[in-house]
Amino acid sequence: MKYSIFSLARAALSGHKNWKPTWRDAAPKDRYDVIIIGGGGHGLATAWFLASEFGIRNVAVLEKGWIGSGNAGRNTTIIRSNYGLPGNTGFYELSMKLWERMEQDLNYNAMVSQRGVLNLYHSDAQRDAFARRGNTMRINGIDAELLDQAALRKMLPFLNFDNARFPVQGGLLQRRGGTARHDAVVWGYAHAASELGVDIIQNCEVTGFTRDANGKVTGVETSRGKIGAGKVGMAVAGSSSRVAAMAGLRLPIESHVLQAFVSEAIKPLIPGVMTFGAGHFYVSQSDKGGLVFGGDIDGYNSYAQRGNLPVMEDVCEGGMALIPMIGRVRLLRQWGGIMDMSMDGTPIIDKSPVDGLYINAGWCYGGFKATPGSGFVFAHLLARDQSHKEAARFRLDRFQRGAMIDEKGQGAQPNLH
Protein backbone atom coordinates (compact mmCIF):
# COMPACT_ATOMS: atom_id res chain seq x y z
CA MET A 1 0.00 0.00 0.00
CA LYS A 2 1.00 3.62 -0.49
CA TYR A 3 1.79 5.57 2.66
CA SER A 4 0.68 9.19 2.99
CA ILE A 5 -1.18 11.51 5.33
CA PHE A 6 -4.38 10.36 3.62
CA SER A 7 -3.72 6.63 4.17
CA LEU A 8 -2.90 7.40 7.80
CA ALA A 9 -6.18 9.32 8.20
CA ARG A 10 -8.20 6.50 6.59
CA ALA A 11 -6.59 3.95 8.89
CA ALA A 12 -7.24 6.12 11.93
CA LEU A 13 -10.92 6.49 11.05
CA SER A 14 -11.23 2.70 10.78
CA GLY A 15 -9.63 2.14 14.16
CA HIS A 16 -6.39 1.05 12.47
CA LYS A 17 -8.03 -2.21 11.33
CA ASN A 18 -7.43 -1.86 7.59
CA TRP A 19 -3.64 -1.76 7.35
CA LYS A 20 -2.28 -4.11 4.70
CA PRO A 21 0.97 -6.09 5.06
CA THR A 22 4.06 -4.04 4.23
CA TRP A 23 5.27 -6.66 1.74
CA ARG A 24 4.00 -9.91 0.22
CA ASP A 25 5.05 -13.12 1.98
CA ALA A 26 5.82 -14.96 -1.26
CA ALA A 27 6.23 -18.66 -1.94
CA PRO A 28 9.16 -19.66 -4.18
CA LYS A 29 8.60 -20.16 -7.92
CA ASP A 30 10.48 -22.72 -9.98
CA ARG A 31 12.79 -20.17 -11.59
CA TYR A 32 13.85 -16.52 -11.44
CA ASP A 33 16.04 -14.30 -13.59
CA VAL A 34 18.03 -13.33 -10.48
CA ILE A 35 18.16 -14.80 -6.99
CA ILE A 36 19.64 -12.76 -4.15
CA ILE A 37 20.81 -14.79 -1.16
CA GLY A 38 20.38 -12.71 2.00
CA GLY A 39 17.36 -10.70 3.15
CA GLY A 40 19.26 -7.91 4.88
CA GLY A 41 19.66 -4.33 3.76
CA HIS A 42 22.15 -5.05 0.97
CA GLY A 43 20.17 -7.93 -0.52
CA LEU A 44 16.83 -6.12 -0.43
CA ALA A 45 18.37 -2.90 -1.77
CA THR A 46 19.89 -4.87 -4.66
CA ALA A 47 16.51 -6.42 -5.48
CA TRP A 48 14.78 -3.04 -5.41
CA PHE A 49 17.36 -1.39 -7.67
CA LEU A 50 17.19 -4.33 -10.09
CA ALA A 51 13.44 -3.78 -10.36
CA SER A 52 13.32 0.01 -10.26
CA GLU A 53 16.47 1.03 -12.17
CA PHE A 54 17.18 -1.92 -14.48
CA GLY A 55 13.71 -3.32 -15.18
CA ILE A 56 14.51 -6.81 -13.89
CA ARG A 57 11.50 -7.80 -11.78
CA ASN A 58 11.56 -11.59 -11.87
CA VAL A 59 13.74 -11.53 -8.75
CA ALA A 60 13.68 -13.46 -5.49
CA VAL A 61 15.32 -12.57 -2.18
CA LEU A 62 15.97 -15.67 -0.05
CA GLU A 63 16.38 -15.27 3.71
CA LYS A 64 17.03 -18.20 6.05
CA GLY A 65 15.27 -16.47 8.95
CA TRP A 66 13.18 -13.32 8.85
CA ILE A 67 14.32 -10.28 6.91
CA GLY A 68 16.62 -8.06 8.92
CA SER A 69 17.45 -10.80 11.42
CA GLY A 70 21.17 -10.57 10.69
CA ASN A 71 23.50 -7.58 10.71
CA ALA A 72 20.87 -5.22 9.30
CA GLY A 73 19.13 -5.28 12.67
CA ARG A 74 22.30 -5.54 14.79
CA ASN A 75 24.29 -2.39 14.03
CA THR A 76 24.64 1.09 15.51
CA THR A 77 22.75 2.80 12.64
CA ILE A 78 25.50 5.26 11.55
CA ILE A 79 25.56 6.72 8.03
CA ARG A 80 28.47 8.79 6.69
CA SER A 81 30.74 9.36 3.68
CA ASN A 82 33.88 10.75 5.36
CA TYR A 83 36.40 8.55 3.54
CA GLY A 84 39.73 9.64 2.09
CA LEU A 85 41.05 7.03 -0.36
CA PRO A 86 40.20 6.67 -4.06
CA GLY A 87 37.53 4.03 -4.44
CA ASN A 88 35.99 4.62 -1.04
CA THR A 89 35.46 8.38 -1.42
CA GLY A 90 33.22 8.22 -4.48
CA PHE A 91 31.38 5.08 -3.46
CA TYR A 92 30.37 6.22 0.02
CA GLU A 93 29.32 9.65 -1.28
CA LEU A 94 27.10 7.89 -3.83
CA SER A 95 25.61 5.96 -0.94
CA MET A 96 25.11 9.14 1.10
CA LYS A 97 23.23 10.81 -1.77
CA LEU A 98 20.99 7.74 -2.01
CA TRP A 99 20.35 7.95 1.75
CA GLU A 100 19.22 11.55 1.28
CA ARG A 101 16.47 10.56 -1.17
CA MET A 102 15.69 7.09 0.21
CA GLU A 103 12.45 7.89 2.01
CA GLN A 104 10.92 9.54 -1.04
CA ASP A 105 12.13 6.75 -3.35
CA LEU A 106 10.76 3.96 -1.15
CA ASN A 107 7.63 5.74 0.16
CA TYR A 108 8.71 4.69 3.64
CA ASN A 109 9.91 6.52 6.74
CA ALA A 110 13.41 5.18 7.42
CA MET A 111 14.00 7.87 10.09
CA VAL A 112 17.09 9.20 8.32
CA SER A 113 18.52 11.87 10.62
CA GLN A 114 21.46 13.93 9.34
CA ARG A 115 22.56 15.07 12.77
CA GLY A 116 26.29 15.05 11.94
CA VAL A 117 29.25 12.72 12.47
CA LEU A 118 32.22 14.03 14.46
CA ASN A 119 35.60 12.26 14.58
CA LEU A 120 37.66 13.57 17.51
CA TYR A 121 41.45 14.00 17.33
CA HIS A 122 43.85 13.93 20.26
CA SER A 123 47.28 14.83 18.88
CA ASP A 124 48.94 17.07 16.31
CA ALA A 125 49.65 14.09 14.07
CA GLN A 126 46.03 12.96 14.20
CA ARG A 127 44.88 16.51 13.45
CA ASP A 128 47.08 16.57 10.35
CA ALA A 129 45.72 13.21 9.19
CA PHE A 130 42.14 14.44 9.66
CA ALA A 131 42.96 17.64 7.80
CA ARG A 132 44.24 15.61 4.85
CA ARG A 133 41.11 13.47 4.85
CA GLY A 134 38.87 16.52 5.14
CA ASN A 135 40.64 18.24 2.25
CA THR A 136 40.28 15.11 0.12
CA MET A 137 36.58 15.03 0.93
CA ARG A 138 36.13 18.68 -0.05
CA ILE A 139 38.06 18.21 -3.31
CA ASN A 140 35.54 15.49 -4.12
CA GLY A 141 32.55 17.68 -3.27
CA ILE A 142 31.89 16.15 0.15
CA ASP A 143 31.22 18.40 3.14
CA ALA A 144 33.89 18.46 5.87
CA GLU A 145 34.84 20.90 8.64
CA LEU A 146 37.93 20.77 10.85
CA LEU A 147 36.99 22.09 14.30
CA ASP A 148 39.40 23.27 16.97
CA GLN A 149 39.05 22.78 20.72
CA ALA A 150 37.25 26.09 21.25
CA ALA A 151 34.50 25.09 18.79
CA LEU A 152 34.14 21.69 20.46
CA ARG A 153 33.88 23.22 23.94
CA LYS A 154 30.82 25.14 22.75
CA MET A 155 29.31 22.13 21.01
CA LEU A 156 30.15 19.37 23.53
CA PRO A 157 31.08 20.93 26.89
CA PHE A 158 30.77 17.60 28.72
CA LEU A 159 33.82 15.99 27.05
CA ASN A 160 36.92 15.31 29.12
CA PHE A 161 39.05 17.91 27.32
CA ASP A 162 41.83 17.95 29.91
CA ASN A 163 42.48 14.22 30.11
CA ALA A 164 46.26 14.11 30.47
CA ARG A 165 46.52 10.92 28.44
CA PHE A 166 43.89 11.61 25.74
CA PRO A 167 43.33 15.40 25.56
CA VAL A 168 40.60 16.37 23.10
CA GLN A 169 42.12 18.86 20.67
CA GLY A 170 39.42 19.07 18.00
CA GLY A 171 37.53 17.04 15.43
CA LEU A 172 36.55 16.47 11.82
CA LEU A 173 32.82 17.06 11.29
CA GLN A 174 30.59 15.89 8.47
CA ARG A 175 27.24 17.55 9.04
CA ARG A 176 25.45 15.43 6.42
CA GLY A 177 26.29 12.24 8.29
CA GLY A 178 24.02 10.88 10.99
CA THR A 179 21.82 7.88 11.69
CA ALA A 180 18.88 5.93 10.27
CA ARG A 181 16.52 3.37 11.78
CA HIS A 182 18.02 0.03 10.72
CA ASP A 183 14.79 -1.99 10.89
CA ALA A 184 12.90 0.64 8.92
CA VAL A 185 15.54 0.58 6.17
CA VAL A 186 15.01 -3.17 5.73
CA TRP A 187 11.22 -2.84 5.86
CA GLY A 188 11.29 0.07 3.43
CA TYR A 189 13.28 -1.80 0.80
CA ALA A 190 11.10 -4.89 1.27
CA HIS A 191 7.96 -2.76 0.89
CA ALA A 192 9.16 -1.04 -2.27
CA ALA A 193 10.66 -4.16 -3.88
CA SER A 194 7.56 -6.24 -3.20
CA GLU A 195 5.42 -3.55 -4.78
CA LEU A 196 7.46 -3.93 -8.00
CA GLY A 197 6.98 -7.70 -8.09
CA VAL A 198 10.06 -8.99 -6.25
CA ASP A 199 9.40 -12.16 -4.24
CA ILE A 200 10.67 -11.93 -0.65
CA ILE A 201 10.92 -15.48 0.68
CA GLN A 202 11.61 -15.87 4.39
CA ASN A 203 12.54 -19.07 6.25
CA CYS A 204 14.27 -20.34 3.12
CA GLU A 205 17.86 -21.36 3.86
CA VAL A 206 20.25 -21.93 0.96
CA THR A 207 21.99 -25.28 1.40
CA GLY A 208 23.85 -25.56 -1.91
CA PHE A 209 24.07 -24.60 -5.58
CA THR A 210 22.89 -26.39 -8.69
CA ARG A 211 25.32 -26.34 -11.63
CA ASP A 212 25.36 -27.44 -15.24
CA ALA A 213 27.91 -29.64 -16.99
CA ASN A 214 30.26 -26.67 -17.46
CA GLY A 215 30.14 -25.76 -13.77
CA LYS A 216 27.93 -22.68 -14.19
CA VAL A 217 25.58 -21.94 -11.30
CA THR A 218 22.01 -22.52 -12.49
CA GLY A 219 20.16 -22.13 -9.22
CA VAL A 220 20.15 -22.92 -5.52
CA GLU A 221 19.19 -25.78 -3.27
CA THR A 222 17.18 -24.58 -0.30
CA SER A 223 15.26 -25.85 2.71
CA ARG A 224 12.15 -25.32 0.54
CA GLY A 225 13.41 -27.13 -2.55
CA LYS A 226 15.46 -26.33 -5.64
CA ILE A 227 15.01 -22.96 -7.34
CA GLY A 228 16.45 -22.17 -10.76
CA ALA A 229 18.07 -18.86 -11.65
CA GLY A 230 19.82 -17.08 -14.49
CA LYS A 231 22.17 -15.42 -11.99
CA VAL A 232 22.74 -15.75 -8.25
CA GLY A 233 24.02 -12.92 -6.04
CA MET A 234 25.38 -13.38 -2.51
CA ALA A 235 24.80 -10.68 0.10
CA VAL A 236 25.11 -12.61 3.35
CA ALA A 237 27.61 -10.55 5.38
CA GLY A 238 29.35 -12.67 8.03
CA SER A 239 28.15 -15.91 6.42
CA SER A 240 29.89 -15.08 3.12
CA SER A 241 32.69 -17.62 3.60
CA ARG A 242 30.27 -20.43 4.41
CA VAL A 243 27.96 -19.75 1.46
CA ALA A 244 30.88 -19.31 -0.94
CA ALA A 245 32.32 -22.63 0.27
CA MET A 246 29.18 -24.35 -1.04
CA ALA A 247 30.35 -23.30 -4.51
CA GLY A 248 33.94 -24.40 -3.84
CA LEU A 249 35.27 -20.87 -3.22
CA ARG A 250 37.58 -19.71 -0.44
CA LEU A 251 37.24 -15.97 0.03
CA PRO A 252 39.88 -13.64 1.59
CA ILE A 253 37.47 -13.00 4.46
CA GLU A 254 37.35 -13.83 8.16
CA SER A 255 34.23 -13.63 10.31
CA HIS A 256 34.39 -11.85 13.66
CA VAL A 257 31.80 -10.69 16.18
CA LEU A 258 31.17 -6.96 16.56
CA GLN A 259 29.26 -6.01 19.69
CA ALA A 260 26.85 -3.10 20.12
CA PHE A 261 25.26 -1.68 23.26
CA VAL A 262 22.31 0.43 24.37
CA SER A 263 22.02 2.21 27.71
CA GLU A 264 18.95 3.17 29.65
CA ALA A 265 17.18 6.28 28.39
CA ILE A 266 18.55 9.63 29.57
CA LYS A 267 17.74 13.23 28.74
CA PRO A 268 19.13 14.60 25.43
CA LEU A 269 22.92 14.74 25.69
CA ILE A 270 24.74 13.85 22.48
CA PRO A 271 23.54 15.87 19.46
CA GLY A 272 25.04 13.70 16.72
CA VAL A 273 27.40 10.78 16.23
CA MET A 274 30.78 11.01 17.92
CA THR A 275 33.90 8.82 17.68
CA PHE A 276 36.83 8.62 20.10
CA GLY A 277 40.13 9.09 18.27
CA ALA A 278 42.34 7.55 20.96
CA GLY A 279 40.43 4.27 21.15
CA HIS A 280 37.71 2.40 19.32
CA PHE A 281 34.48 3.90 20.70
CA TYR A 282 31.60 5.54 18.86
CA VAL A 283 28.30 6.76 20.26
CA SER A 284 25.03 8.44 19.37
CA GLN A 285 21.75 8.90 21.21
CA SER A 286 18.54 7.30 19.99
CA ASP A 287 15.18 9.02 19.76
CA LYS A 288 14.15 7.04 22.85
CA GLY A 289 17.06 8.52 24.79
CA GLY A 290 19.36 5.51 25.02
CA LEU A 291 23.05 5.84 24.24
CA VAL A 292 23.85 3.56 21.28
CA PHE A 293 27.55 2.69 21.17
CA GLY A 294 30.12 0.17 20.03
CA GLY A 295 33.82 -0.43 19.54
CA ASP A 296 36.23 -3.05 18.27
CA ILE A 297 35.61 -6.58 16.99
CA ASP A 298 36.27 -9.59 19.17
CA GLY A 299 39.74 -10.85 18.30
CA TYR A 300 38.84 -14.45 17.45
CA ASN A 301 36.97 -15.95 14.49
CA SER A 302 33.34 -16.75 15.21
CA TYR A 303 29.92 -17.16 13.60
CA ALA A 304 28.12 -16.59 16.92
CA GLN A 305 25.94 -13.49 17.30
CA ARG A 306 27.26 -12.76 20.78
CA GLY A 307 30.51 -11.35 22.14
CA ASN A 308 32.64 -11.60 25.27
CA LEU A 309 33.25 -9.55 28.38
CA PRO A 310 36.80 -8.22 27.71
CA VAL A 311 35.67 -6.33 24.58
CA MET A 312 32.65 -5.02 26.45
CA GLU A 313 34.99 -3.69 29.15
CA ASP A 314 37.30 -2.13 26.55
CA VAL A 315 34.41 -0.33 24.84
CA CYS A 316 33.08 1.02 28.13
CA GLU A 317 36.58 2.16 29.15
CA GLY A 318 36.80 4.16 25.93
CA GLY A 319 33.47 5.80 26.69
CA MET A 320 34.52 6.63 30.24
CA ALA A 321 37.81 8.17 29.07
CA LEU A 322 35.87 10.49 26.77
CA ILE A 323 32.72 11.19 28.81
CA PRO A 324 33.36 10.26 32.47
CA MET A 325 29.80 11.04 33.58
CA ILE A 326 28.30 8.15 31.59
CA GLY A 327 29.76 5.83 34.23
CA ARG A 328 26.55 6.49 36.16
CA VAL A 329 24.37 5.24 33.27
CA ARG A 330 23.19 1.64 33.34
CA LEU A 331 23.69 -0.66 30.38
CA LEU A 332 20.34 -1.91 29.12
CA ARG A 333 21.21 -4.53 26.51
CA GLN A 334 23.99 -5.85 24.29
CA TRP A 335 24.13 -7.93 21.12
CA GLY A 336 26.55 -9.06 18.43
CA GLY A 337 26.66 -9.14 14.64
CA ILE A 338 28.93 -11.23 12.43
CA MET A 339 31.37 -9.05 10.48
CA ASP A 340 32.80 -10.26 7.16
CA MET A 341 36.30 -8.83 7.55
CA SER A 342 38.25 -8.58 4.30
CA MET A 343 42.03 -8.51 4.35
CA ASP A 344 42.26 -4.78 3.58
CA GLY A 345 39.12 -3.54 5.33
CA THR A 346 37.34 -2.82 2.02
CA PRO A 347 34.38 -4.67 0.42
CA ILE A 348 34.33 -7.06 -2.52
CA ILE A 349 31.66 -6.52 -5.21
CA ASP A 350 32.46 -8.65 -8.23
CA LYS A 351 31.72 -11.68 -10.36
CA SER A 352 33.05 -14.78 -8.68
CA PRO A 353 35.39 -17.23 -10.42
CA VAL A 354 32.32 -19.51 -10.68
CA ASP A 355 30.18 -18.54 -13.66
CA GLY A 356 26.72 -17.34 -12.69
CA LEU A 357 27.65 -16.47 -9.08
CA TYR A 358 28.22 -12.87 -7.94
CA ILE A 359 29.72 -11.67 -4.64
CA ASN A 360 28.83 -8.77 -2.36
CA ALA A 361 30.90 -9.23 0.80
CA GLY A 362 33.75 -8.04 3.01
CA TRP A 363 32.02 -4.97 4.49
CA CYS A 364 33.90 -5.07 7.80
CA TYR A 365 32.65 -2.20 9.98
CA GLY A 366 31.01 -0.30 7.10
CA GLY A 367 28.03 -2.37 6.00
CA PHE A 368 25.07 -0.33 7.18
CA LYS A 369 26.21 3.05 5.89
CA ALA A 370 26.83 1.47 2.49
CA THR A 371 23.37 -0.12 2.18
CA PRO A 372 21.86 1.96 -0.67
CA GLY A 373 25.14 2.36 -2.53
CA SER A 374 25.90 -1.34 -2.24
CA GLY A 375 22.46 -2.25 -3.54
CA PHE A 376 22.78 0.09 -6.52
CA VAL A 377 26.25 -0.99 -7.69
CA PHE A 378 25.53 -4.70 -7.08
CA ALA A 379 22.33 -4.41 -9.11
CA HIS A 380 24.36 -2.70 -11.84
CA LEU A 381 26.82 -5.61 -11.84
CA LEU A 382 24.06 -8.24 -11.97
CA ALA A 383 22.12 -6.44 -14.69
CA ARG A 384 25.00 -5.46 -16.98
CA ASP A 385 27.79 -7.87 -16.09
CA GLN A 386 30.22 -5.02 -15.53
CA SER A 387 31.25 -3.08 -12.44
CA HIS A 388 29.78 0.34 -11.77
CA LYS A 389 32.48 3.01 -11.94
CA GLU A 390 32.20 3.67 -8.19
CA ALA A 391 32.77 -0.03 -7.42
CA ALA A 392 35.48 -0.71 -10.00
CA ARG A 393 38.18 -0.87 -7.30
CA PHE A 394 36.23 -3.41 -5.20
CA ARG A 395 37.12 -6.34 -7.45
CA LEU A 396 38.16 -9.66 -5.98
CA ASP A 397 41.42 -9.80 -7.91
CA ARG A 398 42.81 -6.65 -6.24
CA PHE A 399 44.57 -8.84 -3.68
CA GLN A 400 46.40 -10.64 -6.46
CA ARG A 401 47.25 -7.33 -8.15
CA GLY A 402 48.38 -5.64 -4.94
CA ALA A 403 45.71 -2.94 -5.34
CA MET A 404 44.30 -2.97 -1.81
CA ILE A 405 42.29 -0.03 -0.43
CA ASP A 406 43.59 0.10 3.14
CA GLU A 407 41.61 3.06 4.51
CA LYS A 408 42.55 2.54 8.15
CA GLY A 409 44.92 -0.42 8.15
CA GLN A 410 41.98 -2.16 9.73
CA GLY A 411 41.29 -5.43 7.98
CA ALA A 412 40.90 -8.77 9.69
CA GLN A 413 44.55 -8.79 10.87
CA PRO A 414 45.13 -12.52 10.16
CA ASN A 415 48.65 -12.17 11.55
CA LEU A 416 47.10 -12.22 15.02
CA HIS A 417 45.56 -15.66 14.60
C-alpha positions in Angstrom: 0.0 0.0 0.0 1.0 3.6 -0.5 1.8 5.6 2.7 0.7 9.2 3.0 -1.2 11.5 5.3 -4.4 10.4 3.6 -3.7 6.6 4.2 -2.9 7.4 7.8 -6.2 9.3 8.2 -8.2 6.5 6.6 -6.6 3.9 8.9 -7.2 6.1 11.9 -10.9 6.5 11.0 -11.2 2.7 10.8 -9.6 2.1 14.2 -6.4 1.0 12.5 -8.0 -2.2 11.3 -7.4 -1.9 7.6 -3.6 -1.8 7.4 -2.3 -4.1 4.7 1.0 -6.1 5.1 4.1 -4.0 4.2 5.3 -6.7 1.7 4.0 -9.9 0.2 5.0 -13.1 2.0 5.8 -15.0 -1.3 6.2 -18.7 -1.9 9.2 -19.7 -4.2 8.6 -20.2 -7.9 10.5 -22.7 -10.0 12.8 -20.2 -11.6 13.9 -16.5 -11.4 16.0 -14.3 -13.6 18.0 -13.3 -10.5 18.2 -14.8 -7.0 19.6 -12.8 -4.1 20.8 -14.8 -1.2 20.4 -12.7 2.0 17.4 -10.7 3.1 19.3 -7.9 4.9 19.7 -4.3 3.8 22.1 -5.1 1.0 20.2 -7.9 -0.5 16.8 -6.1 -0.4 18.4 -2.9 -1.8 19.9 -4.9 -4.7 16.5 -6.4 -5.5 14.8 -3.0 -5.4 17.4 -1.4 -7.7 17.2 -4.3 -10.1 13.4 -3.8 -10.4 13.3 0.0 -10.3 16.5 1.0 -12.2 17.2 -1.9 -14.5 13.7 -3.3 -15.2 14.5 -6.8 -13.9 11.5 -7.8 -11.8 11.6 -11.6 -11.9 13.7 -11.5 -8.8 13.7 -13.5 -5.5 15.3 -12.6 -2.2 16.0 -15.7 -0.1 16.4 -15.3 3.7 17.0 -18.2 6.0 15.3 -16.5 8.9 13.2 -13.3 8.9 14.3 -10.3 6.9 16.6 -8.1 8.9 17.4 -10.8 11.4 21.2 -10.6 10.7 23.5 -7.6 10.7 20.9 -5.2 9.3 19.1 -5.3 12.7 22.3 -5.5 14.8 24.3 -2.4 14.0 24.6 1.1 15.5 22.8 2.8 12.6 25.5 5.3 11.5 25.6 6.7 8.0 28.5 8.8 6.7 30.7 9.4 3.7 33.9 10.8 5.4 36.4 8.5 3.5 39.7 9.6 2.1 41.1 7.0 -0.4 40.2 6.7 -4.1 37.5 4.0 -4.4 36.0 4.6 -1.0 35.5 8.4 -1.4 33.2 8.2 -4.5 31.4 5.1 -3.5 30.4 6.2 0.0 29.3 9.6 -1.3 27.1 7.9 -3.8 25.6 6.0 -0.9 25.1 9.1 1.1 23.2 10.8 -1.8 21.0 7.7 -2.0 20.4 8.0 1.8 19.2 11.5 1.3 16.5 10.6 -1.2 15.7 7.1 0.2 12.4 7.9 2.0 10.9 9.5 -1.0 12.1 6.7 -3.4 10.8 4.0 -1.1 7.6 5.7 0.2 8.7 4.7 3.6 9.9 6.5 6.7 13.4 5.2 7.4 14.0 7.9 10.1 17.1 9.2 8.3 18.5 11.9 10.6 21.5 13.9 9.3 22.6 15.1 12.8 26.3 15.1 11.9 29.3 12.7 12.5 32.2 14.0 14.5 35.6 12.3 14.6 37.7 13.6 17.5 41.4 14.0 17.3 43.9 13.9 20.3 47.3 14.8 18.9 48.9 17.1 16.3 49.6 14.1 14.1 46.0 13.0 14.2 44.9 16.5 13.4 47.1 16.6 10.3 45.7 13.2 9.2 42.1 14.4 9.7 43.0 17.6 7.8 44.2 15.6 4.8 41.1 13.5 4.9 38.9 16.5 5.1 40.6 18.2 2.3 40.3 15.1 0.1 36.6 15.0 0.9 36.1 18.7 0.0 38.1 18.2 -3.3 35.5 15.5 -4.1 32.5 17.7 -3.3 31.9 16.2 0.2 31.2 18.4 3.1 33.9 18.5 5.9 34.8 20.9 8.6 37.9 20.8 10.8 37.0 22.1 14.3 39.4 23.3 17.0 39.0 22.8 20.7 37.2 26.1 21.3 34.5 25.1 18.8 34.1 21.7 20.5 33.9 23.2 23.9 30.8 25.1 22.7 29.3 22.1 21.0 30.2 19.4 23.5 31.1 20.9 26.9 30.8 17.6 28.7 33.8 16.0 27.0 36.9 15.3 29.1 39.1 17.9 27.3 41.8 18.0 29.9 42.5 14.2 30.1 46.3 14.1 30.5 46.5 10.9 28.4 43.9 11.6 25.7 43.3 15.4 25.6 40.6 16.4 23.1 42.1 18.9 20.7 39.4 19.1 18.0 37.5 17.0 15.4 36.5 16.5 11.8 32.8 17.1 11.3 30.6 15.9 8.5 27.2 17.5 9.0 25.4 15.4 6.4 26.3 12.2 8.3 24.0 10.9 11.0 21.8 7.9 11.7 18.9 5.9 10.3 16.5 3.4 11.8 18.0 0.0 10.7 14.8 -2.0 10.9 12.9 0.6 8.9 15.5 0.6 6.2 15.0 -3.2 5.7 11.2 -2.8 5.9 11.3 0.1 3.4 13.3 -1.8 0.8 11.1 -4.9 1.3 8.0 -2.8 0.9 9.2 -1.0 -2.3 10.7 -4.2 -3.9 7.6 -6.2 -3.2 5.4 -3.5 -4.8 7.5 -3.9 -8.0 7.0 -7.7 -8.1 10.1 -9.0 -6.2 9.4 -12.2 -4.2 10.7 -11.9 -0.7 10.9 -15.5 0.7 11.6 -15.9 4.4 12.5 -19.1 6.2 14.3 -20.3 3.1 17.9 -21.4 3.9 20.2 -21.9 1.0 22.0 -25.3 1.4 23.8 -25.6 -1.9 24.1 -24.6 -5.6 22.9 -26.4 -8.7 25.3 -26.3 -11.6 25.4 -27.4 -15.2 27.9 -29.6 -17.0 30.3 -26.7 -17.5 30.1 -25.8 -13.8 27.9 -22.7 -14.2 25.6 -21.9 -11.3 22.0 -22.5 -12.5 20.2 -22.1 -9.2 20.2 -22.9 -5.5 19.2 -25.8 -3.3 17.2 -24.6 -0.3 15.3 -25.8 2.7 12.1 -25.3 0.5 13.4 -27.1 -2.6 15.5 -26.3 -5.6 15.0 -23.0 -7.3 16.5 -22.2 -10.8 18.1 -18.9 -11.6 19.8 -17.1 -14.5 22.2 -15.4 -12.0 22.7 -15.8 -8.2 24.0 -12.9 -6.0 25.4 -13.4 -2.5 24.8 -10.7 0.1 25.1 -12.6 3.3 27.6 -10.6 5.4 29.3 -12.7 8.0 28.2 -15.9 6.4 29.9 -15.1 3.1 32.7 -17.6 3.6 30.3 -20.4 4.4 28.0 -19.7 1.5 30.9 -19.3 -0.9 32.3 -22.6 0.3 29.2 -24.3 -1.0 30.3 -23.3 -4.5 33.9 -24.4 -3.8 35.3 -20.9 -3.2 37.6 -19.7 -0.4 37.2 -16.0 0.0 39.9 -13.6 1.6 37.5 -13.0 4.5 37.4 -13.8 8.2 34.2 -13.6 10.3 34.4 -11.8 13.7 31.8 -10.7 16.2 31.2 -7.0 16.6 29.3 -6.0 19.7 26.9 -3.1 20.1 25.3 -1.7 23.3 22.3 0.4 24.4 22.0 2.2 27.7 19.0 3.2 29.6 17.2 6.3 28.4 18.5 9.6 29.6 17.7 13.2 28.7 19.1 14.6 25.4 22.9 14.7 25.7 24.7 13.8 22.5 23.5 15.9 19.5 25.0 13.7 16.7 27.4 10.8 16.2 30.8 11.0 17.9 33.9 8.8 17.7 36.8 8.6 20.1 40.1 9.1 18.3 42.3 7.5 21.0 40.4 4.3 21.2 37.7 2.4 19.3 34.5 3.9 20.7 31.6 5.5 18.9 28.3 6.8 20.3 25.0 8.4 19.4 21.7 8.9 21.2 18.5 7.3 20.0 15.2 9.0 19.8 14.2 7.0 22.9 17.1 8.5 24.8 19.4 5.5 25.0 23.1 5.8 24.2 23.9 3.6 21.3 27.5 2.7 21.2 30.1 0.2 20.0 33.8 -0.4 19.5 36.2 -3.1 18.3 35.6 -6.6 17.0 36.3 -9.6 19.2 39.7 -10.9 18.3 38.8 -14.4 17.5 37.0 -16.0 14.5 33.3 -16.8 15.2 29.9 -17.2 13.6 28.1 -16.6 16.9 25.9 -13.5 17.3 27.3 -12.8 20.8 30.5 -11.4 22.1 32.6 -11.6 25.3 33.2 -9.5 28.4 36.8 -8.2 27.7 35.7 -6.3 24.6 32.6 -5.0 26.5 35.0 -3.7 29.1 37.3 -2.1 26.5 34.4 -0.3 24.8 33.1 1.0 28.1 36.6 2.2 29.2 36.8 4.2 25.9 33.5 5.8 26.7 34.5 6.6 30.2 37.8 8.2 29.1 35.9 10.5 26.8 32.7 11.2 28.8 33.4 10.3 32.5 29.8 11.0 33.6 28.3 8.2 31.6 29.8 5.8 34.2 26.6 6.5 36.2 24.4 5.2 33.3 23.2 1.6 33.3 23.7 -0.7 30.4 20.3 -1.9 29.1 21.2 -4.5 26.5 24.0 -5.9 24.3 24.1 -7.9 21.1 26.5 -9.1 18.4 26.7 -9.1 14.6 28.9 -11.2 12.4 31.4 -9.1 10.5 32.8 -10.3 7.2 36.3 -8.8 7.6 38.2 -8.6 4.3 42.0 -8.5 4.3 42.3 -4.8 3.6 39.1 -3.5 5.3 37.3 -2.8 2.0 34.4 -4.7 0.4 34.3 -7.1 -2.5 31.7 -6.5 -5.2 32.5 -8.6 -8.2 31.7 -11.7 -10.4 33.1 -14.8 -8.7 35.4 -17.2 -10.4 32.3 -19.5 -10.7 30.2 -18.5 -13.7 26.7 -17.3 -12.7 27.6 -16.5 -9.1 28.2 -12.9 -7.9 29.7 -11.7 -4.6 28.8 -8.8 -2.4 30.9 -9.2 0.8 33.8 -8.0 3.0 32.0 -5.0 4.5 33.9 -5.1 7.8 32.7 -2.2 10.0 31.0 -0.3 7.1 28.0 -2.4 6.0 25.1 -0.3 7.2 26.2 3.1 5.9 26.8 1.5 2.5 23.4 -0.1 2.2 21.9 2.0 -0.7 25.1 2.4 -2.5 25.9 -1.3 -2.2 22.5 -2.3 -3.5 22.8 0.1 -6.5 26.2 -1.0 -7.7 25.5 -4.7 -7.1 22.3 -4.4 -9.1 24.4 -2.7 -11.8 26.8 -5.6 -11.8 24.1 -8.2 -12.0 22.1 -6.4 -14.7 25.0 -5.5 -17.0 27.8 -7.9 -16.1 30.2 -5.0 -15.5 31.3 -3.1 -12.4 29.8 0.3 -11.8 32.5 3.0 -11.9 32.2 3.7 -8.2 32.8 0.0 -7.4 35.5 -0.7 -10.0 38.2 -0.9 -7.3 36.2 -3.4 -5.2 37.1 -6.3 -7.4 38.2 -9.7 -6.0 41.4 -9.8 -7.9 42.8 -6.7 -6.2 44.6 -8.8 -3.7 46.4 -10.6 -6.5 47.2 -7.3 -8.1 48.4 -5.6 -4.9 45.7 -2.9 -5.3 44.3 -3.0 -1.8 42.3 0.0 -0.4 43.6 0.1 3.1 41.6 3.1 4.5 42.5 2.5 8.2 44.9 -0.4 8.2 42.0 -2.2 9.7 41.3 -5.4 8.0 40.9 -8.8 9.7 44.5 -8.8 10.9 45.1 -12.5 10.2 48.7 -12.2 11.6 47.1 -12.2 15.0 45.6 -15.7 14.6 
